[in-house]
């Protein structure tokens, strides 16, 4: 049973299906918890990188005249922030359930 769960965790991690790993209703070993931690960092890290890039573009555009572009960038940054918050809440709930 444990080998099967471990294999599912490994497959999910490789396929970047981290929510499935977080949602498994089993007691995790230290190694599995570490794997889950890395998965979380990968999911959130990618969005944080996107946020940093968009924020950098936003700062550059603030120095130019282009309110339409600035508004579009701001809206896109807000969308990324919302996604990060949503994923953090989801992971927190899943971890709290275990």
Backbone as a ProteinNet text record, in pm:
[ID]
protein_1_A
[PRIMARY]
XXXXXXXXXXXXXXXXXXXXXXXXXXXXXXXXXXXXXXXXXXXXXXXXXXXXXXXXXXXXXXXXXXXXXXXXXXXXXXXXXXXXXXXXXXXXXXXXXX
[TERTIARY]
82.4	0	86.6	186.1	272.8	348.8	398.2	472.2	382.9	257.6	163.4	139.9	118.6	97	221	338.4	464	479.5	447.2	457.5	359.8	239.2	142	192.8	255.1	311.2	420.1	508.3	617	561.4	462.9	402.8	336.9	263.5	195.6	297	406.8	509.6	571.9	602.9	664.2	568.5	441.3	341.5	292.3	350	312.8	165.6	115	-22.1	-18.9	31.9	58.8	-66.9	-176.9	-300.2	-346.2	-321.1	-357.9	-275.4	-148.8	-62.8	-113.4	-142.8	-187.4	-321.3	-404.1	-537.7	-547.1	-436.2	-440.2	-470.5	-564.4	-609.2	-532.6	-400.6	-316.4	-215.7	-162.8	-56.8	72.8	139.4	260.1	385.2	485.9	615.5	691.2	804	886.3	930.4	970.5	1014.4	899.6	780.3	664	627.1	639.5	613.3	713	839.3	940.9	909.6	864.2	826.1	709.1	613.3	498.2	541.8	637.2	690.4	755.9	833.1	897.4	791.1	688	579.8	512.9	486.3	424.3	513.5	642.4	735.9	738.9	727.9	725.9	600.9	486.9	360.4	360.1	392.9	389.4	506.5	622	740.8	721.3	653.9	628.7	541.2	440.5	352.7	423.1	507.8	584.2	678.7	738.8	826.7	746.9	628.3	541.4	507.9	475.8	441.7	558.9	679.8	797.9	821.5	805	824	722	595.4	489.2	511.1	552.6	579.1	692.6	793.7	905.5	859.1	778.3	723.3	636.5	558.5	471.2	553.3	662.7	747.9	807	847.7	903.3	797.4	675.8	568.1	521.5	539.1	499.3	580.1	700.8	787	753.7	671.4	631.9	488	448.1	307.7	234.2	149.9	74.2	-21.7	-122.6	-217.9	-291	-319	-388.2	-303.2	-174.4	-84.2	-71.2	-58.3	-41	-162.5	-281	-403.2	-407.8	-370.8	-370.5	-270	-152.8	-50.2	-99.2	-158.8	-209.2	-314.6	-406.2	-510.7	-450.8	-350	-285.6	-212.6	-146.4	-78	-179.2	-293.5	-399.3	-448.1	-459.3	-502.2	-401.5	-272.6	-168.7	-173.8	-190.1	-198.4	-317.2	-429.3	-548.7	-523.7	-456.6	-426.2	-332.3	-232	-139.9	-216.5	-300.5	-378.3	-469.5	-534.5	-625.5	-550.4	-436.3	-358.3	-306.5	-264.3	-216.9	-329.2	-448.3	-562.6	-596.1	-594.8	-626.2	-527.8	-400.4	-298.2	-310.7	-337.5	-351	-466.9	-578.9	-694.9	-662.8	-596.1	-565.7	-469.9	-372.9	-277.1	-345.6	-434.9	-507	-596.4	-646	-735	-660.8	-529.9	-455.6	-401.9
-119.9	0	126	130.7	248.6	268.3	158.6	170.8	228.4	186.1	236	385.9	428.7	571.2	651.2	600.4	669.2	684.4	577.6	583.3	686.7	694.1	794.2	934.9	954.3	1085.2	1122.2	1027.1	1051.9	1084.6	1007.9	1033.8	1170.9	1202.9	1332.6	1445.8	1427.3	1531.6	1549.6	1439.9	1448.3	1507.8	1481.8	1535.4	1672.5	1724.5	1853.3	1858.9	1748.1	1740.4	1750.7	1862.6	1879.2	1880.6	1930	1932.7	1791.7	1695	1556.8	1502.4	1539.3	1495.9	1555.8	1683.9	1751.9	1697.9	1649.1	1603.7	1457.7	1383.6	1242.8	1232.2	1148.3	1135.6	1023.4	1043.7	945.3	1018.2	945.2	998.8	998.1	1112.1	1123.2	1102	1040.5	1025.4	1157	1166.2	1286.9	1312.6	1207	1222.9	1270.7	1219.1	1261.5	1406.2	1445.6	1585.1	1677.3	1634.9	1714.2	1725.5	1615.9	1617.1	1712	1708.9	1798.8	1944.5	1968.7	2104.1	2154.7	2068.6	2105.7	2131.8	2048.8	2067.4	2202.5	2237.4	2366.8	2480.8	2471.1	2575.5	2587.4	2474.6	2479.1	2548.9	2515.4	2575.6	2725.7	2764.6	2906.1	2981	2916.9	2981.3	3026.4	2945.4	2982.3	3107.1	3113.6	3231.6	3354.2	3334.3	3447.3	3503.6	3415.4	3461.5	3543.2	3497	3572	3707.9	3710.7	3836.2	3933.6	3884.5	3972.2	4030	3948.6	3995.3	4103	4076.5	4173.4	4301.9	4290.4	4410.2	4492.8	4426.3	4496.1	4570.6	4504.4	4568	4687	4669.7	4776.6	4899.2	4878.4	4989.9	5062.8	4988.3	5050.7	5133.2	5081.1	5150.5	5274.7	5275.3	5393.2	5515.6	5493.6	5603.5	5651.7	5578	5614.8	5665	5718.4	5757.8	5645.6	5580.2	5469.6	5413.8	5491.3	5451.4	5322.3	5301.7	5179.1	5056.3	5064.9	4953.4	4931.5	5040.7	5032.2	4967.3	5003	4943.9	4794.3	4755.7	4615.7	4536.2	4593.8	4528.7	4514.7	4621.7	4619.5	4509.6	4498.9	4396.6	4256.4	4238.8	4108.2	4073.1	4171.8	4149.3	4111.2	4177.2	4144.8	4001	3957.9	3822.1	3720.8	3748.6	3659.9	3657.4	3774.3	3781.1	3701	3711.5	3636.7	3486.8	3445.3	3303.3	3253.6	3333	3294.5	3279.2	3376.7	3370.7	3248.7	3221.4	3107.7	2976.7	2963	2839.5	2823.2	2932.5	2925.9	2880.8	2936.9	2897.1	2749.3	2705.1	2565.8	2471.8	2501.8	2415.8	2417.5	2533	2543	2456.4	2461.1	2379.8	2231.2	2192.3	2050.7	1999.1	2081.5	2040.4	2033.5	2126.9	2128.1	2005.7	1953.9	1837.9	1710	1705.6	1581.1	1573.7
0	0	0	89.3	98	-32.2	-91.2	-217.2	-326.8	-328.1	-429.1	-410.7	-287.6	-259.4	-296.5	-257.7	-288.9	-440.2	-514	-659.9	-716.1	-661.9	-706.5	-679.5	-563.9	-530.1	-629.8	-659.4	-755.2	-894.1	-939.3	-1071	-1075.6	-972.4	-967.7	-968.5	-896.2	-892.7	-1030.5	-1096.7	-1228.7	-1331.2	-1316.1	-1408.9	-1365	-1256	-1199.4	-1159.6	-1110.7	-1060.5	-908.3	-859.8	-717.8	-632	-685.1	-606.1	-570.9	-660.3	-631.4	-515.4	-512.1	-402.2	-271.9	-273.4	-151.6	-103.1	-195.1	-158.9	-117.9	-122.3	-84.3	65	98.5	237.5	307.8	324.4	391.7	480.2	576	661.2	580.3	572.2	491.2	575.1	512.7	577.8	566.7	634.7	628.2	484.5	414.6	275.6	186.4	209.4	131.8	162.2	288.3	325.3	256.6	252.8	182.9	34.3	-25.2	-166.1	-189	-99.5	-108.9	-95.5	-7.6	9.9	-117.9	-181.8	-308.7	-415	-416.9	-513.3	-493.6	-368.6	-338.7	-386.9	-357.4	-399.9	-552	-623	-769.6	-821.7	-763.6	-807.6	-782	-660.4	-623.8	-686.6	-694.8	-751	-894.3	-973.7	-1113.3	-1121.3	-1036.8	-1037.3	-981.4	-881.7	-827.2	-932.6	-1012.2	-1120	-1221.3	-1255.6	-1347	-1288.6	-1159.7	-1093.1	-1097.7	-1071	-1073.5	-1212.5	-1315.1	-1452.8	-1486.6	-1455.7	-1484.6	-1405.4	-1280.2	-1199	-1257.5	-1308.6	-1372	-1497.3	-1577.5	-1698.2	-1658.2	-1553.1	-1504.9	-1463.9	-1393.5	-1351.6	-1471.5	-1573.1	-1693.7	-1765.9	-1771.3	-1841.3	-1766.1	-1633.7	-1556.2	-1597.5	-1645.2	-1688.7	-1829.5	-1899.4	-2035.3	-2033.1	-2146	-2159.2	-2230	-2161	-2217.9	-2115.3	-2082.5	-1979.2	-2015.2	-2144.6	-2185	-2153.8	-2187.5	-2159.3	-2009.3	-1936.5	-1791.9	-1726.2	-1772.5	-1717.7	-1747.4	-1868.7	-1907.4	-1822.1	-1800.9	-1719.1	-1575.5	-1522.2	-1385.2	-1368.1	-1464.3	-1457.8	-1462.5	-1546	-1557.1	-1427.1	-1366.8	-1239.5	-1131.9	-1130	-1034.1	-1052.7	-1177.5	-1206.5	-1150.1	-1167.7	-1114.9	-962.3	-900.5	-754	-702	-769.4	-729.8	-739.6	-846.3	-863.8	-753.5	-719	-611.2	-480.1	-448.1	-323.6	-321.2	-434	-443.5	-421.4	-486.6	-471.3	-328.7	-268.1	-129	-36	-54.2	29.2	8.2	-118.3	-149.9	-82	-94.8	-33.8	117.8	173.8	319.3	367.4	296.2	333.1	322.4	213.8	193.7	300	335.3	438	573.8	601.3	729	744.6	632.4	635.5	670.2	645.8	670	809.5
[MASK]
++++++++++++++++++++++++++++++++++++++++++++++++++++++++++++++++++++++++++++++++++++++++++++++++++

